[in-house]
């Protein structure tokens, strides 16, 4: 059996691979490592009066990507 090169896969391909090979714990770990390295953006805080507006704008922006 040929070893799988997770590093050569795109994020989308790695996610699809893991979803099709759920028993492959190494694929899961590779995927989790990638998503944990993504920068996190703080959109708003709970006490912000524009909380709902900012959350909805962030969701809309993400959906349009």
Gaussian input, Z-matrix of N, CA and C with variables (Angstrom, degrees):
# hf/3-21g

backbone

0 1
 N
 C     1     B1
 C     2     B2     1     A1
 N     3     B3     2     A2     1     D1
 C     4     B4     3     A3     2     D2
 C     5     B5     4     A4     3     D3
 N     6     B6     5     A5     4     D4
 C     7     B7     6     A6     5     D5
 C     8     B8     7     A7     6     D6
 N     9     B9     8     A8     7     D7
 C    10    B10     9     A9     8     D8
 C    11    B11    10    A10     9     D9
 N    12    B12    11    A11    10    D10
 C    13    B13    12    A12    11    D11
 C    14    B14    13    A13    12    D12
 N    15    B15    14    A14    13    D13
 C    16    B16    15    A15    14    D14
 C    17    B17    16    A16    15    D15
 N    18    B18    17    A17    16    D16
 C    19    B19    18    A18    17    D17
 C    20    B20    19    A19    18    D18
 N    21    B21    20    A20    19    D19
 C    22    B22    21    A21    20    D20
 C    23    B23    22    A22    21    D21
 N    24    B24    23    A23    22    D22
 C    25    B25    24    A24    23    D23
 C    26    B26    25    A25    24    D24
 N    27    B27    26    A26    25    D25
 C    28    B28    27    A27    26    D26
 C    29    B29    28    A28    27    D27
 N    30    B30    29    A29    28    D28
 C    31    B31    30    A30    29    D29
 C    32    B32    31    A31    30    D30
 N    33    B33    32    A32    31    D31
 C    34    B34    33    A33    32    D32
 C    35    B35    34    A34    33    D33
 N    36    B36    35    A35    34    D34
 C    37    B37    36    A36    35    D35
 C    38    B38    37    A37    36    D36
 N    39    B39    38    A38    37    D37
 C    40    B40    39    A39    38    D38
 C    41    B41    40    A40    39    D39
 N    42    B42    41    A41    40    D40
 C    43    B43    42    A42    41    D41
 C    44    B44    43    A43    42    D42
 N    45    B45    44    A44    43    D43
 C    46    B46    45    A45    44    D44
 C    47    B47    46    A46    45    D45
 N    48    B48    47    A47    46    D46
 C    49    B49    48    A48    47    D47
 C    50    B50    49    A49    48    D48
 N    51    B51    50    A50    49    D49
 C    52    B52    51    A51    50    D50
 C    53    B53    52    A52    51    D51
 N    54    B54    53    A53    52    D52
 C    55    B55    54    A54    53    D53
 C    56    B56    55    A55    54    D54
 N    57    B57    56    A56    55    D55
 C    58    B58    57    A57    56    D56
 C    59    B59    58    A58    57    D57
 N    60    B60    59    A59    58    D58
 C    61    B61    60    A60    59    D59
 C    62    B62    61    A61    60    D60
 N    63    B63    62    A62    61    D61
 C    64    B64    63    A63    62    D62
 C    65    B65    64    A64    63    D63
 N    66    B66    65    A65    64    D64
 C    67    B67    66    A66    65    D65
 C    68    B68    67    A67    66    D66
 N    69    B69    68    A68    67    D67
 C    70    B70    69    A69    68    D68
 C    71    B71    70    A70    69    D69
 N    72    B72    71    A71    70    D70
 C    73    B73    72    A72    71    D71
 C    74    B74    73    A73    72    D72
 N    75    B75    74    A74    73    D73
 C    76    B76    75    A75    74    D74
 C    77    B77    76    A76    75    D75
 N    78    B78    77    A77    76    D76
 C    79    B79    78    A78    77    D77
 C    80    B80    79    A79    78    D78
 N    81    B81    80    A80    79    D79
 C    82    B82    81    A81    80    D80
 C    83    B83    82    A82    81    D81
 N    84    B84    83    A83    82    D82
 C    85    B85    84    A84    83    D83
 C    86    B86    85    A85    84    D84
 N    87    B87    86    A86    85    D85
 C    88    B88    87    A87    86    D86
 C    89    B89    88    A88    87    D87
 N    90    B90    89    A89    88    D88
 C    91    B91    90    A90    89    D89
 C    92    B92    91    A91    90    D90
 N    93    B93    92    A92    91    D91
 C    94    B94    93    A93    92    D92
 C    95    B95    94    A94    93    D93
 N    96    B96    95    A95    94    D94
 C    97    B97    96    A96    95    D95
 C    98    B98    97    A97    96    D96
 N    99    B99    98    A98    97    D97
 C   100   B100    99    A99    98    D98
 C   101   B101   100   A100    99    D99
 N   102   B102   101   A101   100   D100
 C   103   B103   102   A102   101   D101
 C   104   B104   103   A103   102   D102
 N   105   B105   104   A104   103   D103
 C   106   B106   105   A105   104   D104
 C   107   B107   106   A106   105   D105
 N   108   B108   107   A107   106   D106
 C   109   B109   108   A108   107   D107
 C   110   B110   109   A109   108   D108
 N   111   B111   110   A110   109   D109
 C   112   B112   111   A111   110   D110
 C   113   B113   112   A112   111   D111
 N   114   B114   113   A113   112   D112
 C   115   B115   114   A114   113   D113
 C   116   B116   115   A115   114   D114
 N   117   B117   116   A116   115   D115
 C   118   B118   117   A117   116   D116
 C   119   B119   118   A118   117   D117
 N   120   B120   119   A119   118   D118
 C   121   B121   120   A120   119   D119
 C   122   B122   121   A121   120   D120
 N   123   B123   122   A122   121   D121
 C   124   B124   123   A123   122   D122
 C   125   B125   124   A124   123   D123
 N   126   B126   125   A125   124   D124
 C   127   B127   126   A126   125   D125
 C   128   B128   127   A127   126   D126
 N   129   B129   128   A128   127   D127
 C   130   B130   129   A129   128   D128
 C   131   B131   130   A130   129   D129
 N   132   B132   131   A131   130   D130
 C   133   B133   132   A132   131   D131
 C   134   B134   133   A133   132   D132
 N   135   B135   134   A134   133   D133
 C   136   B136   135   A135   134   D134
 C   137   B137   136   A136   135   D135
 N   138   B138   137   A137   136   D136
 C   139   B139   138   A138   137   D137
 C   140   B140   139   A139   138   D138
 N   141   B141   140   A140   139   D139
 C   142   B142   141   A141   140   D140
 C   143   B143   142   A142   141   D141
 N   144   B144   143   A143   142   D142
 C   145   B145   144   A144   143   D143
 C   146   B146   145   A145   144   D144
 N   147   B147   146   A146   145   D145
 C   148   B148   147   A147   146   D146
 C   149   B149   148   A148   147   D147
 N   150   B150   149   A149   148   D148
 C   151   B151   150   A150   149   D149
 C   152   B152   151   A151   150   D150
 N   153   B153   152   A152   151   D151
 C   154   B154   153   A153   152   D152
 C   155   B155   154   A154   153   D153
 N   156   B156   155   A155   154   D154
 C   157   B157   156   A156   155   D155
 C   158   B158   157   A157   156   D156
 N   159   B159   158   A158   157   D157
 C   160   B160   159   A159   158   D158
 C   161   B161   160   A160   159   D159
 N   162   B162   161   A161   160   D160
 C   163   B163   162   A162   161   D161
 C   164   B164   163   A163   162   D162
 N   165   B165   164   A164   163   D163
 C   166   B166   165   A165   164   D164
 C   167   B167   166   A166   165   D165
 N   168   B168   167   A167   166   D166
 C   169   B169   168   A168   167   D167
 C   170   B170   169   A169   168   D168
 N   171   B171   170   A170   169   D169
 C   172   B172   171   A171   170   D170
 C   173   B173   172   A172   171   D171
 N   174   B174   173   A173   172   D172
 C   175   B175   174   A174   173   D173
 C   176   B176   175   A175   174   D174
 N   177   B177   176   A176   175   D175
 C   178   B178   177   A177   176   D176
 C   179   B179   178   A178   177   D177
 N   180   B180   179   A179   178   D178
 C   181   B181   180   A180   179   D179
 C   182   B182   181   A181   180   D180
 N   183   B183   182   A182   181   D181
 C   184   B184   183   A183   182   D182
 C   185   B185   184   A184   183   D183
 N   186   B186   185   A185   184   D184
 C   187   B187   186   A186   185   D185
 C   188   B188   187   A187   186   D186
 N   189   B189   188   A188   187   D187
 C   190   B190   189   A189   188   D188
 C   191   B191   190   A190   189   D189
 N   192   B192   191   A191   190   D190
 C   193   B193   192   A192   191   D191
 C   194   B194   193   A193   192   D192

   B1=1.4468
   B2=1.5253
   B3=1.3203
   B4=1.4603
   B5=1.5224
   B6=1.3302
   B7=1.4626
   B8=1.5346
   B9=1.3110
   B10=1.4624
   B11=1.5210
   B12=1.3341
   B13=1.4594
   B14=1.5255
   B15=1.3316
   B16=1.4633
   B17=1.5252
   B18=1.3140
   B19=1.4702
   B20=1.5279
   B21=1.3197
   B22=1.4657
   B23=1.5201
   B24=1.3273
   B25=1.4630
   B26=1.5207
   B27=1.3181
   B28=1.4602
   B29=1.5235
   B30=1.3099
   B31=1.4624
   B32=1.5226
   B33=1.3174
   B34=1.4667
   B35=1.5320
   B36=1.3470
   B37=1.4592
   B38=1.5313
   B39=1.3257
   B40=1.4619
   B41=1.5257
   B42=1.3224
   B43=1.4638
   B44=1.5259
   B45=1.3213
   B46=1.4577
   B47=1.5322
   B48=1.3260
   B49=1.4620
   B50=1.5278
   B51=1.3361
   B52=1.4557
   B53=1.5271
   B54=1.3236
   B55=1.4629
   B56=1.5299
   B57=1.3300
   B58=1.4613
   B59=1.5277
   B60=1.3415
   B61=1.4684
   B62=1.5269
   B63=1.3041
   B64=1.4659
   B65=1.5275
   B66=1.2987
   B67=1.4669
   B68=1.5280
   B69=1.3162
   B70=1.4675
   B71=1.5294
   B72=1.3189
   B73=1.4684
   B74=1.5257
   B75=1.3218
   B76=1.4586
   B77=1.5241
   B78=1.3272
   B79=1.4681
   B80=1.5245
   B81=1.3296
   B82=1.4611
   B83=1.5184
   B84=1.3223
   B85=1.4610
   B86=1.5297
   B87=1.3255
   B88=1.4617
   B89=1.5223
   B90=1.3283
   B91=1.4632
   B92=1.5356
   B93=1.3143
   B94=1.4645
   B95=1.5232
   B96=1.3343
   B97=1.4689
   B98=1.5247
   B99=1.3258
   B100=1.4742
   B101=1.5153
   B102=1.3240
   B103=1.4620
   B104=1.5236
   B105=1.3181
   B106=1.4693
   B107=1.5180
   B108=1.3293
   B109=1.4630
   B110=1.5231
   B111=1.3208
   B112=1.4656
   B113=1.5222
   B114=1.3313
   B115=1.4625
   B116=1.5296
   B117=1.2871
   B118=1.4686
   B119=1.5138
   B120=1.3024
   B121=1.4520
   B122=1.5290
   B123=1.3142
   B124=1.4554
   B125=1.5191
   B126=1.3144
   B127=1.4567
   B128=1.5197
   B129=1.3127
   B130=1.4649
   B131=1.5160
   B132=1.3147
   B133=1.4547
   B134=1.5244
   B135=1.3145
   B136=1.4636
   B137=1.5204
   B138=1.3127
   B139=1.4643
   B140=1.5313
   B141=1.3104
   B142=1.4650
   B143=1.5290
   B144=1.3264
   B145=1.4658
   B146=1.5332
   B147=1.3283
   B148=1.4683
   B149=1.5262
   B150=1.3161
   B151=1.4585
   B152=1.5268
   B153=1.3188
   B154=1.4685
   B155=1.5215
   B156=1.3149
   B157=1.4627
   B158=1.5252
   B159=1.3169
   B160=1.4667
   B161=1.5268
   B162=1.3175
   B163=1.4601
   B164=1.5263
   B165=1.3216
   B166=1.4704
   B167=1.5263
   B168=1.3283
   B169=1.4631
   B170=1.5296
   B171=1.3391
   B172=1.4661
   B173=1.5273
   B174=1.3170
   B175=1.4682
   B176=1.5241
   B177=1.3363
   B178=1.4613
   B179=1.5194
   B180=1.3202
   B181=1.4640
   B182=1.5185
   B183=1.3214
   B184=1.4626
   B185=1.5250
   B186=1.3189
   B187=1.4661
   B188=1.5265
   B189=1.3151
   B190=1.4717
   B191=1.5231
   B192=1.3119
   B193=1.4821
   B194=1.4893
   A1=109.81
   A2=116.52
   A3=121.20
   A4=110.67
   A5=116.42
   A6=118.05
   A7=109.78
   A8=115.54
   A9=121.09
   A10=108.76
   A11=116.56
   A12=121.59
   A13=108.70
   A14=116.54
   A15=121.23
   A16=111.34
   A17=116.65
   A18=121.02
   A19=111.68
   A20=117.08
   A21=120.29
   A22=112.20
   A23=117.40
   A24=120.98
   A25=110.92
   A26=116.14
   A27=120.18
   A28=107.86
   A29=116.80
   A30=120.35
   A31=110.75
   A32=116.44
   A33=121.20
   A34=110.75
   A35=116.59
   A36=120.48
   A37=111.56
   A38=116.33
   A39=119.70
   A40=110.69
   A41=116.42
   A42=119.77
   A43=110.36
   A44=117.29
   A45=120.98
   A46=111.01
   A47=116.53
   A48=120.23
   A49=109.90
   A50=116.28
   A51=118.71
   A52=111.12
   A53=117.67
   A54=119.64
   A55=111.84
   A56=116.75
   A57=120.80
   A58=112.46
   A59=117.08
   A60=122.28
   A61=109.08
   A62=116.30
   A63=121.29
   A64=113.83
   A65=117.39
   A66=119.90
   A67=111.68
   A68=118.00
   A69=123.13
   A70=109.38
   A71=115.55
   A72=121.34
   A73=112.02
   A74=117.53
   A75=120.81
   A76=110.13
   A77=117.08
   A78=121.16
   A79=109.92
   A80=116.88
   A81=120.40
   A82=109.97
   A83=117.22
   A84=120.27
   A85=111.22
   A86=117.39
   A87=120.92
   A88=110.61
   A89=116.40
   A90=120.91
   A91=110.53
   A92=117.28
   A93=120.41
   A94=111.80
   A95=116.56
   A96=120.07
   A97=110.61
   A98=116.47
   A99=120.00
   A100=112.15
   A101=117.13
   A102=117.57
   A103=111.62
   A104=117.44
   A105=119.45
   A106=112.46
   A107=118.40
   A108=122.21
   A109=112.55
   A110=116.61
   A111=120.21
   A112=110.05
   A113=116.29
   A114=117.68
   A115=110.55
   A116=115.25
   A117=120.34
   A118=108.97
   A119=115.48
   A120=121.29
   A121=108.91
   A122=116.64
   A123=120.44
   A124=107.41
   A125=115.94
   A126=121.64
   A127=111.00
   A128=116.18
   A129=121.76
   A130=109.10
   A131=116.34
   A132=122.18
   A133=108.28
   A134=117.03
   A135=120.21
   A136=112.87
   A137=118.01
   A138=119.93
   A139=113.32
   A140=117.70
   A141=122.00
   A142=109.33
   A143=117.68
   A144=119.51
   A145=113.37
   A146=117.43
   A147=121.79
   A148=111.69
   A149=117.57
   A150=122.56
   A151=112.16
   A152=117.48
   A153=121.39
   A154=111.93
   A155=116.77
   A156=121.45
   A157=110.90
   A158=116.68
   A159=120.67
   A160=111.63
   A161=117.21
   A162=120.54
   A163=110.45
   A164=116.63
   A165=120.42
   A166=111.25
   A167=117.76
   A168=121.13
   A169=110.81
   A170=117.23
   A171=121.14
   A172=110.66
   A173=117.11
   A174=120.88
   A175=110.03
   A176=116.74
   A177=120.75
   A178=110.65
   A179=117.59
   A180=121.19
   A181=111.26
   A182=116.69
   A183=121.50
   A184=110.79
   A185=116.88
   A186=120.93
   A187=111.61
   A188=117.34
   A189=121.49
   A190=112.72
   A191=117.45
   A192=120.02
   A193=111.25
   D1=133.07
   D2=-180.00
   D3=-79.01
   D4=135.70
   D5=177.15
   D6=-68.24
   D7=145.66
   D8=-179.41
   D9=-87.24
   D10=134.00
   D11=179.08
   D12=-96.22
   D13=90.85
   D14=-178.02
   D15=-65.95
   D16=-34.15
   D17=-177.98
   D18=-63.64
   D19=-28.54
   D20=-179.07
   D21=-81.32
   D22=-12.25
   D23=-178.12
   D24=-83.83
   D25=146.44
   D26=171.90
   D27=-71.47
   D28=166.56
   D29=178.09
   D30=-58.28
   D31=-43.61
   D32=-179.46
   D33=-64.30
   D34=-43.86
   D35=179.93
   D36=-65.00
   D37=-40.38
   D38=179.41
   D39=-64.97
   D40=-41.22
   D41=177.64
   D42=-62.40
   D43=-45.73
   D44=179.61
   D45=-63.96
   D46=-40.04
   D47=178.47
   D48=-60.50
   D49=-47.80
   D50=-179.11
   D51=-63.03
   D52=-41.12
   D53=-179.82
   D54=-62.85
   D55=-29.10
   D56=179.04
   D57=-88.52
   D58=-16.93
   D59=-178.39
   D60=-130.91
   D61=62.78
   D62=-173.79
   D63=-62.74
   D64=-18.49
   D65=178.53
   D66=-79.09
   D67=-11.70
   D68=-178.19
   D69=-82.66
   D70=90.91
   D71=-177.09
   D72=-67.19
   D73=-27.57
   D74=178.04
   D75=-68.23
   D76=-36.85
   D77=176.86
   D78=-65.26
   D79=-42.02
   D80=177.73
   D81=-60.70
   D82=-46.13
   D83=-178.90
   D84=-63.58
   D85=-40.04
   D86=177.96
   D87=-62.27
   D88=-41.65
   D89=179.51
   D90=-66.91
   D91=-45.53
   D92=179.15
   D93=-62.83
   D94=-39.14
   D95=177.07
   D96=-60.18
   D97=-41.81
   D98=179.51
   D99=-64.67
   D100=-47.80
   D101=-175.93
   D102=-70.95
   D103=-25.66
   D104=176.74
   D105=-75.91
   D106=-17.50
   D107=177.50
   D108=-86.20
   D109=-11.87
   D110=179.46
   D111=-64.95
   D112=140.21
   D113=176.65
   D114=-67.56
   D115=141.73
   D116=179.38
   D117=-104.18
   D118=133.80
   D119=-179.67
   D120=-108.63
   D121=130.72
   D122=175.40
   D123=-85.49
   D124=118.16
   D125=-175.88
   D126=-83.29
   D127=-43.79
   D128=-177.97
   D129=-164.66
   D130=178.97
   D131=174.35
   D132=-120.92
   D133=159.86
   D134=-174.87
   D135=-65.63
   D136=-24.08
   D137=-179.58
   D138=-91.02
   D139=3.54
   D140=179.02
   D141=-74.52
   D142=128.77
   D143=-179.24
   D144=-65.22
   D145=-21.45
   D146=178.72
   D147=-98.76
   D148=24.35
   D149=-176.04
   D150=-51.98
   D151=-55.65
   D152=-177.05
   D153=-59.91
   D154=-43.73
   D155=-179.25
   D156=-62.21
   D157=-44.56
   D158=-179.16
   D159=-66.98
   D160=-40.52
   D161=178.77
   D162=-64.23
   D163=-46.20
   D164=179.81
   D165=-63.42
   D166=-38.44
   D167=177.88
   D168=-65.31
   D169=-40.06
   D170=179.03
   D171=-66.11
   D172=-39.87
   D173=178.16
   D174=-64.85
   D175=-45.19
   D176=179.69
   D177=-61.74
   D178=-41.78
   D179=179.43
   D180=-63.43
   D181=-41.21
   D182=179.94
   D183=-65.89
   D184=-38.33
   D185=-179.06
   D186=-70.56
   D187=-24.90
   D188=-178.77
   D189=-89.12
   D190=-0.92
   D191=179.87
   D192=-72.52

